Amino acid sequence: MKRKTVYTLLIITCLVGFWVFENFYTPATYSKKTDGNPESLIDSALLPSSTTSDIVQHEYYMLSYSEPYEQAEWVAYPLKREHLTQDDRRRPYFIEDPKVKSKSADWRNYRGSGYDRGHLCPAGDRRFSELAYNETFYTSNISPQDRDFNAGIWNRLEQKVRYWCKKYGDLVVITGGILEPSLEEIGEEDVDVPEAFFKIVIRHSGQSVQIVSFLIPNEESNRSLEDFLVTVDELEKSTGLNFFEKQTTEWQEKMESSIIQSDWKF
């Protein structure tokens, strides 16, 4: 009888321990401690506007956080050939972003929602160092994504971007969900579920710039990636953002109004 009681108490203790660990444990920050303002990762002329002014820069990507939607309205990052490694990395915990003024949403909002914690800056693009990889697990870098979408067409697009990086060289990528009123919400913090996601890929060829942009519904599709090509002007209407806001009006009118598919090998 005593032995049975001891086993029961051990089981209860373990269950309580797991529950406390799951609900209250938070690892230390993944960021380096830096003094002052770090040098910008990306030419400011390539960055979008921010509707919130809550811009955060990490070592290997930057973002504009939207507290009303509890996620980034955009994430931007450079992708270089030397970033594309197959190094094995231990998957860390998702944790709140210490650099977001209003605190980014807790990962537990996603639990039981049926949605993936979809990376915006992909962990697969940051395998070249432990710091770079771990940084992508801040909750400011995730958005609710349909599981089949995340593993399917969105993953295919991420792989295509890596292919372009290998083929053409250094790129800049800007990505995020379409944040608008009356979206489905999940979790205690009401994290909004975008109905579609966008991605813009930029490369330089000498003095010229090539841009390709996509708008894809948050659901799996067997259609080709080319079917989801849109102009930057269309993305601006959908997102309410001003992409390349620091470029001249002439530059924007030329680069944002057309789709030049021939610049990119599909």
Accessible surface in RSA format (square Angstrom, percent):
REM  Atomic radii and reference values for relative SASA: ProtOr
REM  Chains: A
REM  Algorithm: Lee & Richards
REM  Probe-radius: 1.40
REM  Slices: 20
REM RES _ NUM      All-atoms   Total-Side   Main-Chain    Non-polar    All polar
REM                ABS   REL    ABS   REL    ABS   REL    ABS   REL    ABS   REL
RES MET A   1   188.68  97.7 142.76  94.5  45.92 109.3 125.14 106.4  63.54  84.2
RES LYS A   2   177.82  86.8 172.96 106.1   4.86  11.6 118.46 106.6  59.36  63.2
RES ARG A   3   175.78  73.8 168.36  85.8   7.42  17.7  49.60  67.8 126.18  76.5
RES LYS A   4   147.14  71.8 142.87  87.7   4.27  10.2  87.99  79.2  59.15  63.0
RES THR A   5    65.06  46.3  61.17  62.0   3.89   9.3  50.58  67.9  14.48  21.9
RES VAL A   6    79.09  52.0  78.64  71.2   0.45   1.1  79.02  68.7   0.07   0.2
RES TYR A   7   124.67  58.2 124.10  70.6   0.57   1.5  87.49  65.7  37.19  45.8
RES THR A   8    64.18  45.6  62.52  63.4   1.66   4.0  46.52  62.5  17.66  26.7
RES LEU A   9   105.03  58.5 104.60  74.8   0.43   1.1 104.68  73.5   0.35   0.9
RES LEU A  10    98.86  55.1  98.37  70.4   0.49   1.2  98.72  69.3   0.14   0.4
RES ILE A  11   104.95  59.7 102.18  76.1   2.78   6.7 104.89  75.5   0.06   0.2
RES ILE A  12    88.24  50.2  87.91  65.5   0.32   0.8  88.24  63.5   0.00   0.0
RES THR A  13    90.40  64.3  84.39  85.6   6.01  14.3  64.57  86.7  25.83  39.0
RES CYS A  14    71.11  53.8  63.06  70.3   8.06  18.9  18.11  45.9  53.01  57.2
RES LEU A  15   113.57  63.2 108.57  77.7   5.00  12.6 108.93  76.5   4.65  12.5
RES VAL A  16    83.72  55.1  81.11  73.4   2.62   6.3  83.67  72.7   0.05   0.1
RES GLY A  17    37.35  46.1   0.00   N/A  37.35  46.1  32.65  89.6   4.69  10.5
RES PHE A  18   146.05  73.1 142.38  88.2   3.68   9.6 142.84  86.6   3.21   9.2
RES TRP A  19   145.90  58.6 140.95  68.2   4.95  11.6 123.00  65.6  22.90  37.2
RES VAL A  20    67.48  44.4  67.35  61.0   0.13   0.3  67.35  58.5   0.13   0.3
RES PHE A  21    90.69  45.4  84.03  52.0   6.66  17.3  87.84  53.3   2.85   8.2
RES GLU A  22    73.18  42.0  70.02  53.0   3.15   7.5  23.40  45.3  49.78  40.6
RES ASN A  23    34.61  23.9  23.97  23.2  10.64  25.6   4.65  11.2  29.96  29.0
RES PHE A  24   136.12  68.1 111.43  69.0  24.70  64.3 115.69  70.1  20.43  58.5
RES TYR A  25    97.41  45.5  83.07  47.3  14.33  37.3  57.56  43.3  39.85  49.1
RES THR A  26    88.66  63.1  64.60  65.5  24.06  57.3  44.56  59.9  44.10  66.7
RES PRO A  27    24.04  17.5  16.09  14.7   7.95  28.9  18.66  15.4   5.38  33.4
RES ALA A  28    84.35  77.6  62.19  96.0  22.17  50.4  74.27 104.6  10.08  26.7
RES THR A  29    69.10  49.1  46.81  47.5  22.29  53.1  48.00  64.5  21.10  31.9
RES TYR A  30    32.34  15.1  19.46  11.1  12.88  33.5  24.26  18.2   8.07  10.0
RES SER A  31    19.77  16.7   7.10   9.5  12.67  29.2   7.32  15.6  12.44  17.4
RES LYS A  32   119.20  58.2 106.25  65.2  12.94  30.8  65.44  58.9  53.76  57.3
RES LYS A  33   204.10  99.6 168.89 103.6  35.21  83.8 117.35 105.6  86.75  92.4
RES THR A  34    66.83  47.5  36.10  36.6  30.73  73.2  32.10  43.1  34.73  52.5
RES ASP A  35   148.83 104.3 118.92 118.4  29.92  70.7  39.95  94.0 108.89 108.6
RES GLY A  36    67.75  83.5   0.00   N/A  67.75  83.5  41.99 115.2  25.76  57.7
RES ASN A  37   150.07 103.5 121.07 117.0  29.00  69.8  27.61  66.4 122.47 118.4
RES PRO A  38    66.76  48.7  42.46  38.7  24.30  88.3  53.88  44.5  12.88  80.1
RES GLU A  39   160.92  92.4 136.10 103.0  24.81  59.1  60.01 116.1 100.90  82.4
RES SER A  40    59.57  50.3  38.02  50.7  21.54  49.6  36.90  78.6  22.67  31.8
RES LEU A  41    54.66  30.4  28.85  20.6  25.81  64.9  33.15  23.3  21.51  57.9
RES ILE A  42     6.09   3.5   0.33   0.2   5.76  13.9   5.45   3.9   0.65   1.8
RES ASP A  43    90.53  63.4  70.20  69.9  20.32  48.1  33.36  78.5  57.17  57.0
RES SER A  44    49.44  41.8  45.09  60.2   4.35  10.0  20.54  43.7  28.90  40.5
RES ALA A  45    23.44  21.6  23.36  36.0   0.08   0.2  23.44  33.0   0.00   0.0
RES LEU A  46     6.24   3.5   6.23   4.5   0.02   0.0   6.23   4.4   0.02   0.0
RES LEU A  47    20.39  11.4  19.69  14.1   0.70   1.8  19.69  13.8   0.70   1.9
RES PRO A  48     5.61   4.1   0.00   0.0   5.61  20.4   0.00   0.0   5.61  34.9
RES SER A  49    20.08  17.0  19.44  25.9   0.64   1.5  16.04  34.2   4.04   5.7
RES SER A  50    29.24  24.7   4.51   6.0  24.73  57.0   4.66   9.9  24.58  34.4
RES THR A  51    91.76  65.3  51.14  51.8  40.62  96.8  50.76  68.2  41.00  62.0
RES THR A  52    47.70  33.9  18.48  18.7  29.22  69.6  26.46  35.5  21.25  32.1
RES SER A  53    87.18  73.7  70.70  94.3  16.49  38.0  37.95  80.8  49.23  69.0
RES ASP A  54    14.65  10.3  14.39  14.3   0.26   0.6   9.19  21.6   5.46   5.4
RES ILE A  55    85.74  48.8  59.49  44.3  26.25  63.3  59.49  42.8  26.25  71.2
RES VAL A  56     5.24   3.4   1.94   1.8   3.30   7.9   5.24   4.5   0.00   0.0
RES GLN A  57    30.05  16.8  21.19  15.5   8.87  21.1  12.29  26.2  17.76  13.5
RES HIS A  58     3.79   2.1   0.01   0.0   3.78   9.7   1.82   1.9   1.97   2.3
RES GLU A  59    52.93  30.4  41.95  31.7  10.97  26.1   6.96  13.5  45.97  37.5
RES TYR A  60    56.68  26.5  56.53  32.2   0.16   0.4  25.11  18.9  31.58  38.9
RES TYR A  61     0.22   0.1   0.22   0.1   0.00   0.0   0.22   0.2   0.00   0.0
RES MET A  62    10.74   5.6  10.74   7.1   0.00   0.0  10.74   9.1   0.00   0.0
RES LEU A  63     0.00   0.0   0.00   0.0   0.00   0.0   0.00   0.0   0.00   0.0
RES SER A  64     0.00   0.0   0.00   0.0   0.00   0.0   0.00   0.0   0.00   0.0
RES TYR A  65     0.92   0.4   0.24   0.1   0.68   1.8   0.15   0.1   0.77   1.0
RES SER A  66     4.92   4.2   4.92   6.6   0.00   0.0   0.66   1.4   4.26   6.0
RES GLU A  67    70.47  40.5  65.63  49.7   4.84  11.5  42.49  82.2  27.97  22.8
RES PRO A  68   100.96  73.6  71.11  64.8  29.85 108.5  83.09  68.6  17.87 111.1
RES TYR A  69    45.55  21.3  45.55  25.9   0.00   0.0  28.74  21.6  16.81  20.7
RES GLU A  70    15.55   8.9  13.86  10.5   1.70   4.0   2.46   4.8  13.10  10.7
RES GLN A  71     0.19   0.1   0.19   0.1   0.00   0.0   0.00   0.0   0.19   0.1
RES ALA A  72     0.37   0.3   0.00   0.0   0.37   0.8   0.00   0.0   0.37   1.0
RES GLU A  73    12.77   7.3  11.71   8.9   1.06   2.5   5.20  10.1   7.57   6.2
RES TRP A  74     0.34   0.1   0.34   0.2   0.00   0.0   0.34   0.2   0.00   0.0
RES VAL A  75     0.00   0.0   0.00   0.0   0.00   0.0   0.00   0.0   0.00   0.0
RES ALA A  76     0.00   0.0   0.00   0.0   0.00   0.0   0.00   0.0   0.00   0.0
RES TYR A  77     1.98   0.9   1.98   1.1   0.00   0.0   0.00   0.0   1.98   2.4
RES PRO A  78    13.96  10.2  13.96  12.7   0.00   0.0  13.96  11.5   0.00   0.0
RES LEU A  79     0.00   0.0   0.00   0.0   0.00   0.0   0.00   0.0   0.00   0.0
RES LYS A  80    70.33  34.3  70.33  43.2   0.00   0.0  35.75  32.2  34.58  36.8
RES ARG A  81   121.90  51.2 112.30  57.2   9.60  22.8  47.55  65.0  74.35  45.1
RES GLU A  82   118.79  68.2  98.73  74.7  20.06  47.8  64.17 124.1  54.62  44.6
RES HIS A  83    14.35   7.8  14.31   9.9   0.04   0.1   4.28   4.4  10.07  11.7
RES LEU A  84    32.06  17.9   6.90   4.9  25.16  63.3   8.95   6.3  23.12  62.2
RES THR A  85    38.29  27.2  30.71  31.1   7.58  18.1  36.30  48.8   1.99   3.0
RES GLN A  86   156.09  87.3 135.44  99.0  20.65  49.2  64.07 136.4  92.01  69.8
RES ASP A  87    60.68  42.5  52.64  52.4   8.04  19.0  17.55  41.3  43.13  43.0
RES ASP A  88   138.61  97.1 114.31 113.8  24.30  57.5  37.55  88.4 101.06 100.8
RES ARG A  89    71.70  30.1  48.69  24.8  23.01  54.8   9.08  12.4  62.62  38.0
RES ARG A  90   224.71  94.3 201.05 102.5  23.66  56.3  81.08 110.8 143.63  87.0
RES ARG A  91   149.14  62.6 126.68  64.6  22.45  53.5  55.19  75.4  93.95  56.9
RES PRO A  92    26.20  19.1   9.08   8.3  17.12  62.2  19.43  16.0   6.77  42.1
RES TYR A  93   108.52  50.7 103.54  58.9   4.99  13.0  83.05  62.4  25.47  31.4
RES PHE A  94    12.70   6.4   7.58   4.7   5.12  13.3   7.58   4.6   5.12  14.7
RES ILE A  95     8.13   4.6   4.95   3.7   3.18   7.7   8.13   5.9   0.00   0.0
RES GLU A  96    61.77  35.5  54.25  41.0   7.52  17.9  22.34  43.2  39.42  32.2
RES ASP A  97     2.28   1.6   0.00   0.0   2.28   5.4   0.00   0.0   2.28   2.3
RES PRO A  98    79.81  58.2  38.05  34.7  41.76 151.8  51.70  42.7  28.10 174.7
RES LYS A  99    72.94  35.6  53.49  32.8  19.45  46.3  49.13  44.2  23.81  25.4
RES VAL A 100     5.43   3.6   0.00   0.0   5.43  13.1   0.03   0.0   5.40  14.7
RES LYS A 101   168.70  82.3 129.98  79.8  38.72  92.2 101.13  91.0  67.57  72.0
RES SER A 102    50.15  42.4  24.11  32.2  26.05  60.0  34.93  74.4  15.22  21.3
RES LYS A 103   142.85  69.7 141.05  86.5   1.80   4.3  84.45  76.0  58.40  62.2
RES SER A 104     0.97   0.8   0.00   0.0   0.97   2.2   0.00   0.0   0.97   1.4
RES ALA A 105     2.13   2.0   2.09   3.2   0.05   0.1   2.09   2.9   0.05   0.1
RES ASP A 106    32.71  22.9  32.37  32.2   0.34   0.8  13.62  32.0  19.10  19.0
RES TRP A 107    41.45  16.6  41.09  19.9   0.36   0.8  32.72  17.4   8.73  14.2
RES ARG A 108    46.43  19.5  36.19  18.4  10.24  24.4  25.75  35.2  20.69  12.5
RES ASN A 109    11.09   7.6   4.34   4.2   6.76  16.3   3.65   8.8   7.44   7.2
RES TYR A 110     9.65   4.5   5.32   3.0   4.33  11.3   3.85   2.9   5.80   7.2
RES ARG A 111   116.14  48.8  87.71  44.7  28.42  67.7  58.02  79.3  58.12  35.2
RES GLY A 112    82.69 102.0   0.00   N/A  82.69 102.0  41.17 113.0  41.52  93.0
RES SER A 113    32.57  27.5   2.74   3.7  29.83  68.7  13.61  29.0  18.96  26.6
RES GLY A 114    42.27  52.1   0.00   N/A  42.27  52.1  26.95  74.0  15.31  34.3
RES TYR A 115    46.92  21.9  41.43  23.6   5.50  14.3  18.20  13.7  28.73  35.4
RES ASP A 116    36.63  25.7  32.55  32.4   4.08   9.6   9.59  22.6  27.04  27.0
RES ARG A 117    84.59  35.5  74.09  37.8  10.50  25.0   3.70   5.1  80.89  49.0
RES GLY A 118     0.06   0.1   0.00   N/A   0.06   0.1   0.06   0.2   0.00   0.0
RES HIS A 119    23.34  12.8  20.19  14.0   3.15   8.1   8.10   8.3  15.25  17.7
RES LEU A 120     0.19   0.1   0.19   0.1   0.00   0.0   0.19   0.1   0.00   0.0
RES CYS A 121     0.00   0.0   0.00   0.0   0.00   0.0   0.00   0.0   0.00   0.0
RES PRO A 122     4.37   3.2   3.79   3.5   0.59   2.1   4.37   3.6   0.00   0.0
RES ALA A 123    13.07  12.0  10.80  16.7   2.26   5.1  10.80  15.2   2.26   6.0
RES GLY A 124    22.34  27.5   0.00   N/A  22.34  27.5  10.98  30.1  11.36  25.4
RES ASP A 125     1.50   1.0   1.50   1.5   0.00   0.0   0.00   0.0   1.50   1.5
RES ARG A 126     0.19   0.1   0.19   0.1   0.00   0.0   0.01   0.0   0.17   0.1
RES ARG A 127    68.45  28.7  68.45  34.9   0.00   0.0   3.63   5.0  64.82  39.3
RES PHE A 128    45.82  22.9  26.17  16.2  19.64  51.1  26.38  16.0  19.44  55.6
RES SER A 129    30.27  25.6  27.81  37.1   2.46   5.7  29.93  63.7   0.34   0.5
RES GLU A 130   113.05  64.9 109.09  82.5   3.96   9.4  29.12  56.3  83.93  68.5
RES LEU A 131    34.94  19.5  28.31  20.3   6.63  16.7  32.07  22.5   2.86   7.7
RES ALA A 132     0.20   0.2   0.00   0.0   0.20   0.5   0.00   0.0   0.20   0.5
RES TYR A 133    10.65   5.0  10.65   6.1   0.00   0.0   0.59   0.4  10.06  12.4
RES ASN A 134    22.10  15.2  22.10  21.4   0.00   0.0   0.36   0.9  21.74  21.0
RES GLU A 135     0.51   0.3   0.51   0.4   0.00   0.0   0.00   0.0   0.51   0.4
RES THR A 136     0.00   0.0   0.00   0.0   0.00   0.0   0.00   0.0   0.00   0.0
RES PHE A 137     0.00   0.0   0.00   0.0   0.00   0.0   0.00   0.0   0.00   0.0
RES TYR A 138     0.00   0.0   0.00   0.0   0.00   0.0   0.00   0.0   0.00   0.0
RES THR A 139     2.88   2.0   0.58   0.6   2.30   5.5   0.58   0.8   2.30   3.5
RES SER A 140     0.00   0.0   0.00   0.0   0.00   0.0   0.00   0.0   0.00   0.0
RES ASN A 141     0.00   0.0   0.00   0.0   0.00   0.0   0.00   0.0   0.00   0.0
RES ILE A 142     0.53   0.3   0.34   0.3   0.19   0.4   0.34   0.2   0.19   0.5
RES SER A 143     0.21   0.2   0.21   0.3   0.00   0.0   0.21   0.5   0.00   0.0
RES PRO A 144     0.00   0.0   0.00   0.0   0.00   0.0   0.00   0.0   0.00   0.0
RES GLN A 145     0.00   0.0   0.00   0.0   0.00   0.0   0.00   0.0   0.00   0.0
RES ASP A 146    43.73  30.6  43.06  42.9   0.67   1.6   2.52   5.9  41.20  41.1
RES ARG A 147   135.60  56.9 132.04  67.3   3.56   8.5  45.97  62.8  89.63  54.3
RES ASP A 148    95.58  66.9  91.37  90.9   4.21   9.9  12.48  29.4  83.10  82.9
RES PHE A 149     0.00   0.0   0.00   0.0   0.00   0.0   0.00   0.0   0.00   0.0
RES ASN A 150    38.88  26.8  34.54  33.4   4.34  10.5   0.32   0.8  38.56  37.3
RES ALA A 151    78.27  72.0  52.77  81.4  25.50  58.0  61.03  86.0  17.23  45.6
RES GLY A 152    12.21  15.1   0.00   N/A  12.21  15.1  12.07  33.1   0.14   0.3
RES ILE A 153     0.00   0.0   0.00   0.0   0.00   0.0   0.00   0.0   0.00   0.0
RES TRP A 154     0.28   0.1   0.28   0.1   0.00   0.0   0.28   0.2   0.00   0.0
RES ASN A 155    47.12  32.5  47.12  45.5   0.00   0.0   4.50  10.8  42.61  41.2
RES ARG A 156    90.73  38.1  86.53  44.1   4.20  10.0  57.71  78.9  33.03  20.0
RES LEU A 157     0.00   0.0   0.00   0.0   0.00   0.0   0.00   0.0   0.00   0.0
RES GLU A 158    19.20  11.0  17.19  13.0   2.00   4.8   2.37   4.6  16.83  13.7
RES GLN A 159    94.77  53.0  88.77  64.9   6.00  14.3  25.10  53.4  69.67  52.8
RES LYS A 160    40.72  19.9  37.83  23.2   2.88   6.9  17.77  16.0  22.95  24.4
RES VAL A 161     2.20   1.4   2.20   2.0   0.00   0.0   2.20   1.9   0.00   0.0
RES ARG A 162    49.20  20.7  49.20  25.1   0.00   0.0  24.13  33.0  25.07  15.2
RES TYR A 163    82.19  38.4  78.92  44.9   3.27   8.5  71.63  53.8  10.56  13.0
RES TRP A 164     0.00   0.0   0.00   0.0   0.00   0.0   0.00   0.0   0.00   0.0
RES CYS A 165     0.00   0.0   0.00   0.0   0.00   0.0   0.00   0.0   0.00   0.0
RES LYS A 166   128.49  62.7 114.63  70.3  13.86  33.0  63.41  57.1  65.08  69.3
RES LYS A 167    97.16  47.4  69.15  42.4  28.01  66.7  33.91  30.5  63.25  67.4
RES TYR A 168    63.41  29.6  30.79  17.5  32.62  84.9  29.53  22.2  33.88  41.8
RES GLY A 169     6.94   8.6   0.00   N/A   6.94   8.6   6.94  19.0   0.00   0.0
RES ASP A 170    82.05  57.5  65.17  64.9  16.87  39.9  27.01  63.6  55.04  54.9
RES LEU A 171     4.05   2.3   0.00   0.0   4.05  10.2   2.00   1.4   2.05   5.5
RES VAL A 172    21.61  14.2  21.47  19.4   0.14   0.3  21.47  18.7   0.14   0.4
RES VAL A 173     0.00   0.0   0.00   0.0   0.00   0.0   0.00   0.0   0.00   0.0
RES ILE A 174     0.27   0.2   0.27   0.2   0.00   0.0   0.27   0.2   0.00   0.0
RES THR A 175     0.00   0.0   0.00   0.0   0.00   0.0   0.00   0.0   0.00   0.0
RES GLY A 176     0.00   0.0   0.00   N/A   0.00   0.0   0.00   0.0   0.00   0.0
RES GLY A 177     2.57   3.2   0.00   N/A   2.57   3.2   0.00   0.0   2.57   5.8
RES ILE A 178     9.47   5.4   9.47   7.1   0.00   0.0   9.47   6.8   0.00   0.0
RES LEU A 179    24.24  13.5   9.43   6.7  14.81  37.2   9.43   6.6  14.81  39.8
RES GLU A 180    62.44  35.9  61.17  46.3   1.27   3.0  17.45  33.7  45.00  36.7
RES PRO A 181   110.26  80.4  93.29  85.0  16.97  61.7 100.04  82.6  10.21  63.5
RES SER A 182   119.03 100.6  68.07  90.8  50.96 117.4  50.21 106.9  68.82  96.4
RES LEU A 183    14.59   8.1   2.07   1.5  12.52  31.5   2.64   1.9  11.95  32.1
RES GLU A 184    96.86  55.6  79.09  59.8  17.77  42.3  47.39  91.7  49.48  40.4
RES GLU A 185    89.32  51.3  62.25  47.1  27.06  64.4  12.80  24.8  76.51  62.5
RES ILE A 186    13.78   7.8   8.36   6.2   5.42  13.1  13.78   9.9   0.00   0.0
RES GLY A 187    38.03  46.9   0.00   N/A  38.03  46.9  16.53  45.4  21.50  48.2
RES GLU A 188   177.70 102.0 141.61 107.1  36.10  85.9  63.87 123.5 113.84  92.9
RES GLU A 189    68.67  39.4  53.05  40.1  15.62  37.2  35.05  67.8  33.62  27.4
RES ASP A 190    72.18  50.6  71.31  71.0   0.87   2.1   9.11  21.4  63.07  62.9
RES VAL A 191     0.01   0.0   0.01   0.0   0.00   0.0   0.01   0.0   0.00   0.0
RES ASP A 192     5.93   4.2   5.93   5.9   0.00   0.0   0.00   0.0   5.93   5.9
RES VAL A 193     7.58   5.0   6.19   5.6   1.39   3.3   6.19   5.4   1.39   3.8
RES PRO A 194     0.84   0.6   0.00   0.0   0.84   3.0   0.00   0.0   0.84   5.2
RES GLU A 195   114.80  65.9 103.43  78.3  11.37  27.1  39.57  76.5  75.23  61.4
RES ALA A 196    16.48  15.2  16.47  25.4   0.01   0.0  16.47  23.2   0.01   0.0
RES PHE A 197     0.08   0.0   0.00   0.0   0.08   0.2   0.00   0.0   0.08   0.2
RES PHE A 198     0.20   0.1   0.20   0.1   0.00   0.0   0.20   0.1   0.00   0.0
RES LYS A 199     0.75   0.4   0.75   0.5   0.00   0.0   0.33   0.3   0.42   0.4
RES ILE A 200     0.00   0.0   0.00   0.0   0.00   0.0   0.00   0.0   0.00   0.0
RES VAL A 201     0.00   0.0   0.00   0.0   0.00   0.0   0.00   0.0   0.00   0.0
RES ILE A 202     1.44   0.8   0.47   0.4   0.96   2.3   0.47   0.3   0.96   2.6
RES ARG A 203    26.19  11.0  24.62  12.6   1.57   3.7   3.80   5.2  22.40  13.6
RES HIS A 204   106.77  58.4  83.04  57.7  23.73  60.7  49.36  50.9  57.41  66.8
RES SER A 205    50.50  42.7  35.54  47.4  14.96  34.5  34.37  73.2  16.14  22.6
RES GLY A 206    71.06  87.6   0.00   N/A  71.06  87.6  42.32 116.1  28.74  64.4
RES GLN A 207   185.04 103.5 153.07 111.9  31.97  76.1  68.26 145.3 116.78  88.6
RES SER A 208    54.58  46.1  46.56  62.1   8.01  18.5  45.96  97.9   8.62  12.1
RES VAL A 209    25.26  16.6  13.60  12.3  11.66  28.1  13.60  11.8  11.66  31.6
RES GLN A 210    23.51  13.1  22.27  16.3   1.24   2.9   2.16   4.6  21.34  16.2
RES ILE A 211    21.00  11.9   4.80   3.6  16.20  39.0   4.80   3.5  16.20  44.0
RES VAL A 212     5.67   3.7   1.82   1.7   3.85   9.3   5.67   4.9   0.00   0.0
RES SER A 213     3.97   3.4   2.07   2.8   1.90   4.4   0.00   0.0   3.97   5.6
RES PHE A 214     0.38   0.2   0.38   0.2   0.00   0.0   0.38   0.2   0.00   0.0
RES LEU A 215    42.59  23.7  36.64  26.2   5.95  15.0  36.64  25.7   5.95  16.0
RES ILE A 216     0.33   0.2   0.33   0.2   0.00   0.0   0.33   0.2   0.00   0.0
RES PRO A 217    55.07  40.1  54.99  50.1   0.07   0.3  54.99  45.4   0.07   0.4
RES ASN A 218    19.35  13.3   5.41   5.2  13.94  33.6   3.64   8.8  15.70  15.2
RES GLU A 219   104.10  59.8 103.71  78.5   0.39   0.9  25.29  48.9  78.81  64.3
RES GLU A 220    73.79  42.4  52.49  39.7  21.30  50.7  32.35  62.6  41.44  33.8
RES SER A 221    21.17  17.9  13.69  18.3   7.48  17.2  17.94  38.2   3.23   4.5
RES ASN A 222   149.00 102.8 115.79 111.9  33.21  80.0  35.61  85.7 113.39 109.6
RES ARG A 223   129.84  54.5 122.66  62.5   7.17  17.1  57.35  78.4  72.49  43.9
RES SER A 224    51.04  43.1  41.13  54.9   9.91  22.8  38.39  81.8  12.65  17.7
RES LEU A 225    10.26   5.7   8.73   6.2   1.53   3.8   8.73   6.1   1.53   4.1
RES GLU A 226    58.98  33.9  48.50  36.7  10.48  24.9  13.89  26.9  45.09  36.8
RES ASP A 227    77.58  54.3  49.60  49.4  27.98  66.2  11.01  25.9  66.57  66.4
RES PHE A 228    11.82   5.9   8.89   5.5   2.93   7.6  11.82   7.2   0.00   0.0
RES LEU A 229    21.16  11.8   6.28   4.5  14.87  37.4   6.28   4.4  14.87  40.0
RES VAL A 230    21.07  13.9  18.49  16.7   2.58   6.2  18.64  16.2   2.43   6.6
RES THR A 231    18.06  12.8  17.28  17.5   0.78   1.9  15.82  21.2   2.24   3.4
RES VAL A 232     2.97   2.0   2.37   2.2   0.59   1.4   2.37   2.1   0.59   1.6
RES ASP A 233    50.97  35.7  49.35  49.1   1.63   3.8  18.80  44.2  32.18  32.1
RES GLU A 234    77.63  44.6  75.71  57.3   1.92   4.6  31.56  61.0  46.07  37.6
RES LEU A 235     0.00   0.0   0.00   0.0   0.00   0.0   0.00   0.0   0.00   0.0
RES GLU A 236    36.70  21.1  30.96  23.4   5.73  13.7  11.77  22.8  24.93  20.4
RES LYS A 237   178.66  87.2 143.03  87.8  35.63  84.8  97.07  87.4  81.59  86.9
RES SER A 238    43.89  37.1  23.53  31.4  20.36  46.9  14.78  31.5  29.11  40.8
RES THR A 239    22.03  15.7   2.95   3.0  19.08  45.5   4.25   5.7  17.78  26.9
RES GLY A 240    59.63  73.5   0.00   N/A  59.63  73.5  35.89  98.5  23.75  53.2
RES LEU A 241     7.82   4.4   3.04   2.2   4.78  12.0   3.98   2.8   3.85  10.4
RES ASN A 242    60.02  41.4  58.24  56.3   1.78   4.3  22.09  53.2  37.93  36.7
RES PHE A 243     0.04   0.0   0.04   0.0   0.00   0.0   0.04   0.0   0.00   0.0
RES PHE A 244     0.11   0.1   0.00   0.0   0.11   0.3   0.00   0.0   0.11   0.3
RES GLU A 245    73.36  42.1  53.93  40.8  19.43  46.3   7.21  13.9  66.15  54.0
RES LYS A 246   137.02  66.8 103.69  63.6  33.33  79.4  68.63  61.8  68.39  72.8
RES GLN A 247    39.64  22.2  30.23  22.1   9.40  22.4   1.53   3.2  38.11  28.9
RES THR A 248    91.03  64.7  82.43  83.6   8.60  20.5  85.02 114.2   6.01   9.1
RES THR A 249    97.68  69.5  90.45  91.7   7.22  17.2  54.73  73.5  42.95  64.9
RES GLU A 250   140.49  80.7 134.87 102.0   5.61  13.4  49.49  95.7  91.00  74.3
RES TRP A 251    51.06  20.5  46.10  22.3   4.97  11.7  37.59  20.0  13.47  21.9
RES GLN A 252    30.75  17.2  29.87  21.8   0.88   2.1   8.34  17.8  22.40  17.0
RES GLU A 253   116.10  66.7 103.43  78.2  12.67  30.2  47.09  91.1  69.01  56.3
RES LYS A 254   154.10  75.2 137.64  84.5  16.46  39.2  90.19  81.2  63.91  68.1
RES MET A 255    31.77  16.5  24.42  16.2   7.35  17.5  12.14  10.3  19.63  26.0
RES GLU A 256     4.55   2.6   4.55   3.4   0.00   0.0   0.18   0.3   4.38   3.6
RES SER A 257    63.89  54.0  41.73  55.7  22.16  51.1  28.14  59.9  35.75  50.1
RES SER A 258    55.04  46.5  39.68  53.0  15.36  35.4  36.86  78.5  18.18  25.5
RES ILE A 259    77.52  44.1  46.24  34.5  31.27  75.4  49.55  35.7  27.97  75.9
RES ILE A 260    87.65  49.9  80.75  60.2   6.90  16.6  84.63  60.9   3.01   8.2
RES GLN A 261    77.67  43.4  73.56  53.8   4.11   9.8  19.70  41.9  57.97  44.0
RES SER A 262   107.82  91.1  65.45  87.4  42.37  97.6  58.45 124.5  49.37  69.2
RES ASP A 263    41.81  29.3  34.94  34.8   6.87  16.2   5.00  11.8  36.80  36.7
RES TRP A 264     6.46   2.6   0.31   0.1   6.15  14.4   0.27   0.1   6.19  10.0
RES LYS A 265   119.44  58.3 111.79  68.6   7.64  18.2  67.02  60.3  52.42  55.8
RES PHE A 266    58.85  29.4  11.26   7.0  47.59 123.8  28.83  17.5  30.02  85.9
END  Absolute sums over single chains surface
CHAIN  1 A    13872.0      11138.7       2733.4       7302.1       6570.0
END  Absolute sums over all chains
TOTAL         13872.0      11138.7       2733.4       7302.1       6570.0
